[in-house]
Amino acid sequence: MTRNVVIYTDGACKGNPGIGGWGAWLRAGEHEKEMCGGEHDTTNNRMELTATIKALETLKVPCTVDIYTDSVYVRDGVTKWMSNWKRNNWRTASKQLVKNKDLWQALDAAIGQHEINWHWVKGHSGNQGNERADQLANQGIEQLRAAS
């Protein structure tokens, strides 16, 4: 039996680059998990990718996953660009190396065993899951600041 999981992810950055945070809220039936973390000298796009990778890496068995993100970069990267990047040895159509290649490769590995449906949601528009993921991403920043 395949487990159904809903994941909301978000990334935040104070300065771009700057101190960043990522957050994810996972739900599977009656179970919930919240995750967050942060990094120094990073970008918002890296935090958006990290949130998605970290959330998927927590899944221990193959699942059907609905991922909700306010990042067009993540959604389009996975659904429109990644297959061509892989075919072109992680280069863009203009032959440039893909930015954040390390994270795109980690995301590619993380999605491999799951059936994933990608959903874009407008950020800061009152969507409960997106708002919670945003709070967690900012919590990741605050925890990093407190530890520094």
Disulfide bonds with the S-S distance in Angstrom:
none
